[in-house]
Amino acid sequence: MGLFTKDISTLNDLFVHQLQDIYYAEHQITKALPKMIDKATDPQLKAGFEQHLRETEGQIRRLEQVFEMHGETPKAVTCPAIDGIIKEANEVAGEVADKRVLDAALIAAAQAVEHYEIARYGTLVSWARQLGRSDCAAILDETLAEEKATDEKLTGMAEGGANAAAEAAQPA
């Protein structure tokens, strides 16, 4: 069945697979964020990335809790989507010389990650409720709220100055 490691025949199978997918994604994000922190030049952006790294570590712990509540062992399955988003972010950031443009690019890359996470967690919350697991849904919804808040903060940074600073950058 394509990218799935085994046939998925029930909504519960799909739910567990999606948990494994986002578990992998969150681990990849914890590896990518320190690089983004190092590249960011705006102090507010750096601080935002540092805060999100701490949040992501907490999100991993929450996922482990959901796995256990659902009677599953925490396990990751490769997520080509997050790998592609992170690869693209690294490529774009590597091509930007002006630090003001780089910060705008880093914000855009971080928002691509956030939007992926929002989609995944939104689906997981819905499926958990459908499966009668309001306990799991509540925990996943906590993370969904954090992801949405991070996306809003990134939008605020972009529209509050980063995009204008990038526009003012002059070609070398």
Sine and cosine of phi, psi and omega as CSV:
sin_phi,cos_phi,sin_psi,cos_psi,sin_omega,cos_omega
0.00,0.00,0.87,0.48,0.07,-1.00
0.91,0.41,-0.81,-0.58,-0.08,-1.00
-0.98,0.18,-0.18,0.98,-0.05,-1.00
-0.95,0.32,0.60,-0.80,-0.05,-1.00
-0.97,0.24,-0.37,0.93,0.07,-1.00
-0.51,-0.86,0.26,-0.96,0.04,-1.00
-0.89,0.45,0.65,-0.76,0.03,-1.00
-0.94,-0.33,0.88,-0.48,-0.08,-1.00
-0.89,-0.46,-0.17,0.99,-0.02,-1.00
-0.72,-0.69,0.28,-0.96,0.08,-1.00
-0.89,0.46,-0.57,0.82,0.04,-1.00
-0.89,0.46,-0.68,0.74,0.06,-1.00
-0.86,0.52,-0.68,0.73,-0.02,-1.00
-0.91,0.42,-0.67,0.74,0.03,-1.00
-0.86,0.52,-0.75,0.66,-0.02,-1.00
-0.90,0.44,-0.68,0.74,0.02,-1.00
-0.87,0.48,-0.67,0.75,-0.01,-1.00
-0.93,0.38,-0.57,0.82,0.11,-0.99
-0.88,0.48,-0.68,0.73,0.00,-1.00
-0.91,0.43,-0.61,0.79,0.02,-1.00
-0.89,0.45,-0.77,0.64,-0.05,-1.00
-0.95,0.30,-0.47,0.88,0.08,-1.00
-0.89,0.46,-0.71,0.71,0.08,-1.00
-0.88,0.48,-0.74,0.67,-0.05,-1.00
-0.85,0.52,-0.70,0.71,-0.01,-1.00
-0.89,0.46,-0.62,0.78,0.05,-1.00
-0.90,0.43,-0.64,0.76,0.03,-1.00
-0.91,0.42,-0.60,0.80,0.00,-1.00
-0.91,0.41,-0.61,0.79,0.04,-1.00
-0.91,0.40,-0.41,0.91,0.07,-1.00
-0.99,0.15,-0.54,0.84,-0.05,-1.00
-0.99,0.15,-0.57,0.82,-0.09,-1.00
-0.87,0.50,-0.66,0.75,0.04,-1.00
-0.86,0.52,-0.58,0.82,0.05,-1.00
-0.92,0.39,-0.62,0.78,0.02,-1.00
-0.93,0.36,-0.60,0.80,0.05,-1.00
-0.87,0.49,-0.71,0.71,0.00,-1.00
-0.89,0.45,-0.60,0.80,-0.06,-1.00
-0.99,0.15,-0.49,0.87,-0.04,-1.00
-0.90,0.43,0.65,-0.76,0.02,-1.00
-0.95,-0.31,-0.46,0.89,0.02,-1.00
-0.96,0.29,0.82,-0.58,-0.04,-1.00
-0.86,0.52,-0.60,0.80,0.01,-1.00
-0.92,0.40,-0.64,0.77,0.03,-1.00
-0.92,0.39,-0.70,0.71,0.05,-1.00
-0.83,0.55,-0.74,0.68,-0.01,-1.00
-0.90,0.44,-0.62,0.78,0.04,-1.00
-0.89,0.45,-0.67,0.74,0.04,-1.00
-0.91,0.41,-0.64,0.77,0.03,-1.00
-0.89,0.46,-0.68,0.73,0.03,-1.00
-0.89,0.45,-0.66,0.75,-0.04,-1.00
-0.94,0.35,-0.50,0.87,0.08,-1.00
-0.89,0.46,-0.70,0.71,0.04,-1.00
-0.90,0.44,-0.67,0.75,0.03,-1.00
-0.88,0.47,-0.67,0.74,-0.03,-1.00
-0.89,0.46,-0.64,0.77,0.06,-1.00
-0.88,0.48,-0.63,0.78,0.07,-1.00
-0.93,0.37,-0.57,0.82,0.03,-1.00
-0.91,0.40,-0.59,0.81,0.07,-1.00
-0.89,0.45,-0.68,0.73,0.03,-1.00
-0.89,0.46,-0.63,0.78,0.04,-1.00
-0.90,0.43,-0.67,0.74,0.04,-1.00
-0.87,0.50,-0.67,0.74,0.03,-1.00
-0.87,0.48,-0.61,0.79,0.05,-1.00
-0.90,0.43,-0.68,0.74,0.00,-1.00
-0.91,0.42,-0.69,0.72,0.06,-1.00
-0.80,0.59,-0.79,0.62,-0.07,-1.00
-0.89,0.45,-0.67,0.74,0.02,-1.00
-0.88,0.47,-0.52,0.86,-0.05,-1.00
-1.00,0.00,0.06,1.00,0.04,-1.00
0.98,0.21,0.41,0.91,-0.02,-1.00
-0.88,-0.47,0.45,-0.89,0.12,-0.99
-1.00,0.07,0.75,-0.66,0.04,-1.00
-0.84,0.54,0.80,-0.60,-0.04,-1.00
-0.48,-0.88,0.60,-0.80,0.02,-1.00
-0.97,-0.25,0.58,-0.81,0.20,-0.98
-0.86,-0.51,0.61,-0.79,-0.04,-1.00
-0.81,0.59,0.71,-0.70,0.01,-1.00
-0.90,-0.43,0.99,-0.12,-0.01,-1.00
-0.87,0.49,-0.47,0.88,-0.02,-1.00
-0.90,0.44,-0.77,0.63,-0.03,-1.00
-0.93,0.36,-0.58,0.82,0.07,-1.00
-0.86,0.51,-0.67,0.74,0.01,-1.00
-0.92,0.38,-0.67,0.74,0.01,-1.00
-0.89,0.46,-0.69,0.72,-0.01,-1.00
-0.93,0.36,-0.65,0.76,0.03,-1.00
-0.87,0.49,-0.71,0.70,0.01,-1.00
-0.89,0.46,-0.67,0.74,0.02,-1.00
-0.87,0.49,-0.69,0.72,0.02,-1.00
-0.90,0.43,-0.64,0.77,0.01,-1.00
-0.91,0.41,-0.72,0.69,-0.01,-1.00
-0.90,0.44,-0.73,0.68,-0.03,-1.00
-0.89,0.46,-0.53,0.85,0.01,-1.00
-0.95,0.30,-0.29,0.96,-0.04,-1.00
-0.99,-0.15,-0.05,1.00,-0.11,-0.99
-0.98,-0.20,0.87,-0.50,-0.03,-1.00
-1.00,0.01,-0.69,0.72,-0.05,-1.00
-0.96,0.26,0.80,-0.60,-0.08,-1.00
-0.89,0.46,-0.53,0.85,0.02,-1.00
-0.93,0.37,-0.64,0.77,0.04,-1.00
-0.95,0.33,-0.61,0.80,0.03,-1.00
-0.87,0.50,-0.71,0.71,0.02,-1.00
-0.87,0.50,-0.68,0.74,0.04,-1.00
-0.89,0.46,-0.64,0.77,0.02,-1.00
-0.91,0.41,-0.64,0.77,0.02,-1.00
-0.91,0.42,-0.63,0.78,0.05,-1.00
-0.89,0.46,-0.72,0.70,0.00,-1.00
-0.88,0.48,-0.67,0.75,0.01,-1.00
-0.91,0.42,-0.68,0.74,0.01,-1.00
-0.90,0.43,-0.60,0.80,0.02,-1.00
-0.93,0.36,-0.55,0.83,0.07,-1.00
-0.88,0.47,-0.66,0.75,0.05,-1.00
-0.90,0.44,-0.73,0.69,-0.02,-1.00
-0.87,0.50,-0.67,0.74,-0.02,-1.00
-0.91,0.43,-0.61,0.79,0.08,-1.00
-0.88,0.47,-0.73,0.68,-0.02,-1.00
-0.90,0.43,-0.66,0.75,0.02,-1.00
-0.86,0.51,-0.69,0.72,0.02,-1.00
-0.89,0.46,-0.72,0.69,-0.04,-1.00
-0.91,0.41,-0.75,0.66,-0.04,-1.00
-0.92,0.38,-0.59,0.81,0.06,-1.00
-0.87,0.50,-0.68,0.73,0.04,-1.00
-0.90,0.43,-0.71,0.71,0.00,-1.00
-0.88,0.48,-0.65,0.76,0.03,-1.00
-0.88,0.48,-0.73,0.69,-0.01,-1.00
-0.88,0.48,-0.72,0.69,-0.01,-1.00
-0.91,0.41,-0.65,0.76,0.02,-1.00
-0.86,0.51,-0.69,0.72,0.03,-1.00
-0.89,0.45,-0.68,0.73,0.00,-1.00
-0.88,0.47,-0.56,0.83,-0.01,-1.00
-0.99,0.13,0.06,1.00,0.00,-1.00
0.98,0.22,0.35,0.94,-0.04,-1.00
-0.95,-0.31,0.90,0.43,0.00,-1.00
-0.90,0.44,-0.43,0.90,0.07,-1.00
-0.89,0.45,-0.72,0.70,0.04,-1.00
-0.93,0.37,-0.65,0.76,-0.01,-1.00
-0.86,0.51,-0.65,0.76,-0.02,-1.00
-0.89,0.46,-0.66,0.75,0.00,-1.00
-0.93,0.37,-0.70,0.71,0.01,-1.00
-0.91,0.42,-0.55,0.83,0.01,-1.00
-0.92,0.39,-0.52,0.86,0.09,-1.00
-0.86,0.51,-0.72,0.70,0.01,-1.00
-0.92,0.38,-0.66,0.75,0.03,-1.00
-0.83,0.55,-0.69,0.73,0.02,-1.00
-0.89,0.46,-0.64,0.76,0.04,-1.00
-0.89,0.45,-0.68,0.74,-0.02,-1.00
-0.90,0.44,-0.67,0.74,0.03,-1.00
-0.90,0.43,-0.65,0.76,0.01,-1.00
-0.90,0.43,-0.65,0.76,0.04,-1.00
-0.89,0.45,-0.68,0.73,0.02,-1.00
-0.87,0.49,-0.67,0.74,0.03,-1.00
-0.90,0.44,-0.65,0.76,0.03,-1.00
-0.89,0.45,-0.67,0.74,0.02,-1.00
-0.90,0.44,-0.67,0.74,0.06,-1.00
-0.87,0.50,-0.68,0.73,0.03,-1.00
-0.87,0.50,-0.67,0.75,0.03,-1.00
-0.91,0.41,-0.68,0.73,-0.02,-1.00
-0.89,0.45,-0.78,0.62,-0.06,-1.00
-0.98,0.21,-0.33,0.95,-0.03,-1.00
-1.00,0.03,0.06,1.00,0.06,-1.00
0.35,-0.94,-0.56,0.83,-0.09,-1.00
-0.89,0.45,-0.68,0.73,-0.02,-1.00
-0.92,0.38,-0.64,0.77,0.03,-1.00
-0.91,0.41,-0.64,0.77,0.04,-1.00
-0.90,0.44,-0.65,0.76,0.01,-1.00
-0.91,0.41,-0.61,0.79,0.02,-1.00
-0.91,0.41,-0.56,0.83,-0.03,-1.00
-0.97,0.25,-0.23,0.97,-0.01,-1.00
-0.89,0.46,0.68,-0.73,0.00,-1.00
-0.98,-0.20,0.62,-0.79,0.04,-1.00
-0.87,0.50,0.57,-0.82,-0.02,-1.00
-0.94,0.34,0.00,0.00,0.00,0.00
